[in-house]
Amino acid sequence: MNIKSLDHFVLTVKDVEKTCTFYSSIMGMEIITFGDNRKALKFGNQKINLHLWGNEFEPKANKPTPGSADLCFICGTPIDQILKEIKDQKIIIEEGPNERTGALGKITSIYFRDPDLNLIEVSNYIKEK
């Protein structure tokens, strides 16, 4: 097997519309509708499919639970601008900016929570000098 990329993942949420509003207005993701009026959040070449808690689509995770995800997104917007935008939206920054290690090297990250209390990490890669 030779895995090349991540196509999509699923978040189980308490309120699909509230989640769509958060990820589209705060994080700039596109809301898309597919299948039988299902919702997803598109960004880059990936998407997040949304399952309403207690009404998940089959097959599903063994124990789908809102608030159990810890996600890191790489952003093209500079971290200082992201920090300002997040604070302007009255979203609490849990931590950061901090230096971490991403899949391709060092990143600068900030952490905050979505409506289901999933931990969201937004990061920029650090350019080596």
N, C-alpha and C positions, 0 to 999 in steps of 0.2 A: 504494500500500500504506500502511496506517495501523496500525502495531503498537501494541497497547494494553497488553500485559502478558506476562510470562513464565509459561508453564504448568508446564513441567518441563525438567530437563536430566538428562544421564546422567553418572554417575561410573563409570569402569572401576576395579574394585577387585580386590585379591588374595584377600580373604576376606570374603564377603558378610555372614556372621554377625558377625564382628568389627566390621565397618563399622556394621552395624545397632545393635550394642551401644553403640558409641561415640556415634553421633548421637542415639540415644534416651536414653541415661543422662546424657551430658554436655550435650547441646544441647536435650533435651526434644522431639525430633521423634518422630512416631508412625510405627511400622513398619507398613506395609500390604503385603498379598499380593494380587497380581492376575495375570490371564492364566494361563499355565502355571506356577504357583508362583513367579512372579517377585516380587522384593522392591523396595520403594520406601520413601522416607522423606518423610512429609508434614509440612509446616509452613505455617501461614497458608493461602493459596490456591494454593500451589505444592507440587511434589514433586520429589524426586531419585530417578530410576530407577537401579538398580544393575545393572551388567553384570560378570560374573565374567571376569577377564582370561583371554584364550585361549578363552573360550566366550561371546563377545558375541552379542547379537541383531542380526539384519539389519533394516534398514540400520544401519550404525554409522559412527563417525568414521573418518577415513582411517587414523590411527595411534593407536588407543585404548591409553592407557598409564596405569597407576596412578601417582599422585603428580604428575600434570601440571596439576592445577587450582589456581586461585588464586581463592577465593570470599569474598565479603563478605555477611554476614547482618546485618540491622538487628534489634535486640532491644528488647523492651519493658522488660526488666530493667535497672536502673541499672548502668552499667559497673563501678562499685566492687564491687557485689555479684557480678557476673559474674567479675571478677578473683579475688575470694575463692573462689568456687565452683570455678574452674579450678585454682587453687593447691591447694585442699583435695583435688582429684582427682589430685594429683601430675602435672599436665600442665605442661610447660615453656612459659612465656610467651616467645615469641621477641622480641616488641617491644610497647611500649605500656604504658600508654595514651598515644596520640598523636592529635593533631588531623589529620584528613584531609578530603577533599572527597567527599561522596556524591552520588548523583543529584539530591537535592533540597536540598543545602546542606552545611554543615559537620557533621562527625561526629567523635566520639571513638572510637578503635578500639584493640583488643588483637588480637594475632596469636599463633596456635599451630598445631600440625599434627595432622592426623587419622592413623589407623593406616597409611595409604598415603603419608604425608608431603605430602599436599595442604596448601597454605597456607590456613588458615581465619582470616578477619578477622571479629570480632564487634563491632558498633558501636551507638552511640546517636547520634541527631541532637542537635546542640547547639541549645538554645532561645536565640534571639536576645533580648537584653534591651532 
